[in-house]
Amino acid sequence: MLSKIKNYLAKLHIPYFSFARYLKAGGSAIGFMLIGISGGHSQIVSQPVTRHITVDEGLAASEVYHVFQDSRGYIWFGTNNGVSRFNGYEFENFDLVSGLPDNTVFEIYEDYKHRIWFIPFSGSLSYYENGEIKSYRYNSKIVEHLPNSRGPSKLSFFVDSLDNVSFGLKDFGIISIDQEGIYKHIDDSNTDAQVVVRSVGSGKFLVSDSHEPRKYGLFYFDGRQSYRFTLSELGIKPFKPIYFYAQQAKDGSAFITIDGNIFRIKDGRVVSHNHSITQSVIWISIDADNNLWVSAFEGGVYMFPNCDLESPERLCFLKDYQVTSVLRDDEGSYWFSTLNDGVFYVPDHQIAVFSKENGLSDNRANAVYAKDGKIYVGFEMGFVDVIENGQITHYKLSSKDNIGITYVRDIYGDTLTGRVLVAAFGHVAYFENNKLKKLIPDSFNLNTRRIIGSRGGGYWLATAKGFYKIENNRIAYDSRSDGFNGMVFSMAEDYKGDLWFNTVNGLWRYSDSNLLFMGSENQLLAKIGHSMFFSHRDSSLWIGTNGAGIVIYGKDGKVSQISAADGLVSNSIHYLFPEGNRIWAATRQGLSILTLVNDTTYNIQNLTVLDGLPSNEVTTVFVMDGMAYIGTNKGLAILNYSNLGFNHTPPKIEVLGVFVDGRPVAPVNGAVQINYSSNVVNFSYIGLAYRNMGNILYRYRLMGLDSTWVFTRSTSCIFSNLKPGSYTFQVQAQNSNGIWSSRSASIDLIIRPPFWERFWFIILAATILAGTVYAVYSLRISEIKRRNELINSINLYKQQSLRQQMNPHFIFNTLNSIQYFILERDTVSSHKYLTKFARLMRLTLDNSLSPTVSLRDELEALRLYLDLEALRLEGKFTYSIDYNDDESILNNKIPTLMIQPFVENAIWHGIMLKKEKSGHVWVKIADEGSRIVCTIRDDGVGRTKAQRIQEQTGKEYSSRGFQITKQRIELLNTLYGEKFSIKFIDLFDDMGNASGTLVSISIPKNLDVV
């Protein structure tokens, strides 16, 4: 009936996949079949650990035709609802809206340019490149021939290095389209064979079938030579094939399937043939371990080790599912796509798992032992199961106390007597003639935790109430008789027969009826130990502790430790099992296998659920003849250690993008360049390690900022407030066995400095600064030169003022006057004026030494000058000096020789030109805040009349002292910013006649002038 359905569908050009998706596979159990465990050939129902991936996890559809891994490490799925790409965390789905020309994708292929091609049922090709899906530009060439075909042949697509696209079409043949769009129909498929297999190199075949029946059943071209096989040579009847595939093995032989027939052809001969596993093969592939995978139309997928079609060790997986493809990924794990049930992921198919679901009494296996083809498993709830020849026998231990249940804690195999003993709460029993017998009476409730053999014969029991020695099926020693009744967790006997045991307060030793506490020697020996043994290598005591890892007590008394920091999967040890140069450690977080290189060096490999264990809580382990029996809280795992596929593959890692202030930034010339003001940089990355399934440990660093690795499980990291400069972001991922990426994914980051820190600006600023400094320097030098010139001029005028005040005419006239008094024998007057003259000379010389002089000294010199002038002019003028009796004003400093020239001018150009030759000079000093105002007033003829008189007499007299002082004041104003001022006011009487002149001199206070 099934063949009729397939033939009918073939006539309609409909692939059976499209029809079978609506059919349910026979049976309801999700089962795996494992053949050959423990050396037998009977089938034992077991189940490796799987992860079922469906649309609930994000897969595009449950009907999956192909699973594929690209060179970057991503897993792709071709479905009837588009394509899914998986990174271990999430799915990214592509459909018609994303650019696919057809949602039903049968096959996925990667070419030499790393373009990911999608081969759909319609034949309209597309490929994924640079983050987008692009349609093949010559699809029209393909569509022209599709009406004559049943669609593309699966696993029959190839793109060569010249971009020539070739693939097989069912019922039509093999076609090729070059990069120019030139279409070619390869004639081989129109020869005299129904199925054509053509090698295109690199282990790749193109397959097809002809539309009309031919003489030969198979045409095969191996790349060098063509071969033709008749139906009789193939051992098959005339047929119209529906499914046909071809794969190349490592030895160069070809595996070709035609419906349910599998042929191995080498050197032009059929060297093996299998037609017994299925009516139709719907998938065939050869993995990196040279295992042949064949999927059966009726359900299940077969694995033939070493491509041996006759191998008795073949395995069958997923017998209730139609497996459409098989992938062995880079980590050695397997992916199985199914026709209607999504995808199954198996970390390691060689780990067989027994649980309550497939026949065990319970899931929590506390103890395990194997001998003579029998596997003994003890459970938490008091059961002991014996597995032998595919049969499971259940033994129930019961307790007569009020609890009604017991707990199996240990199973011990006595190699001397051949007994297999079971230690449980309330029981110590042994197997004999397939029956479980009690070793001691029920009435004695020992609550046994561990049982070991003694060198002197008998057994030691570790119990909740001390420890016991059993000999000849009776209690030979009870530690309570020596006062010890504490709970004993584990024990071991040394080569001298001394018993070492562990309690709640640590390690003890029992020797010659003496109890010695060893925990006081070292704090590590005071830890609770659930398992211990003496090493055959060096007689050291190994203790599996609850929280401190493995503690080693050496024969020399030295204590060392192996912990999670050294590579153990956990510091909480349930059980230790020595096997040759290996120590197996069952922990709360998985199984650690220590391989001793020498007495001080060891390698550690870890097994967890990521590697195929049913649970990370491993309770016990037993190893014999290369087989490891691992008890967990979710059942018993059995594996062949010699074939165990540890994950040694470094994870692939890549930086997905860089986001600056929340916006994606694309690299320019291989580096991301941003401005200094963008101070929040987010790096997004992904590690492809599928055994971890979204629980990957990463480490990253930003070279240029800090070379220290930062560890995280997040797929992004943020940096802020970065200084301008060049950085390199590096990130690595860790796989399930602790191996880091072989190379770092990296990207350069350049933070451009602000314009004021850039080279061109620094050069420009330096140039401007240098120019400014030079200009300031030049200006300052010019100012200094000008100031020096002004100071020199001021000093010159000061000297001229000094000379004017001490001119020879004044000195001569003054001395003549003094001589006159002497000749007249007027000693009083001569003495008086001589003293004044000497005082004036002294003051003038002293005042000339400083650029400023106190107003007091200036007025005193002025008084002496006026007194001497009045003497010389015989009283022709009088004077007065008024400062309002303000003594404080006299302490202010003014420029030297400032007032005298104006007073002299008042006498000689004002008063002395009067007809009556008599006048008065008023000198008044006033304090006006920040200034001192000196007023010189005379009652002479005035400036206008003085000028007219000089013109009439023809004698123009210009007061040198006045002119010098005036120019000096102008220089001081130039130097100090117009702070000095001189005002001349002509005075008139009521009749309008000139009555004198008033000069007002404004001098700033406290001014240090030159």
BELWOTA-V803643 format. One record per helix or strand. SS is the DSSP state (h for helix, s for strand). FROM is the first residue (numbers start at 0). TO is the last residue. Records with the same first field share a line. If there is no record, write none. Layout:
SS: FROM-TO / FROM-TO
//
This chain:
h: 1-10 / 15-19 / 36-38 / 54-56 / 138-145 / 186-189 / 230-233 / 304-306 / 355-357 / 478-481 / 522-525 / 563-565 / 608-610 / 640-642 / 754-756 / 758-804 / 807-822 / 826-847 / 854-871 / 886-890 / 899-910 / 941-952 / 959-975
s: 31-34 / 42-45 / 50-52 / 63-68 / 74-78 / 81-85 / 90-93 / 104-109 / 115-119 / 125-128 / 131-134 / 151-158 / 164-168 / 172-176 / 182-185 / 192-200 / 203-208 / 215-220 / 225-228 / 243-247 / 253-257 / 260-265 / 268-273 / 280-285 / 291-295 / 300-303 / 314-316 / 322-327 / 333-337 / 342-345 / 351-353 / 364-370 / 373-378 / 382-387 / 390-395 / 407-412 / 419-423 / 426-431 / 434-437 / 447-452 / 458-462 / 465-470 / 473-477 / 489-492 / 498-502 / 505-510 / 513-516 / 528-533 / 540-545 / 549-552 / 558-561 / 571-578 / 581-586 / 589-595 / 601-606 / 617-623 / 626-631 / 634-639 / 651-659 / 662-664 / 667-667 / 670-674 / 679-687 / 696-702 / 705-711 / 715-719 / 724-733 / 739-739 / 744-751 / 851-853 / 876-881 / 892-894 / 918-927 / 930-937 / 980-987 / 993-1003
//
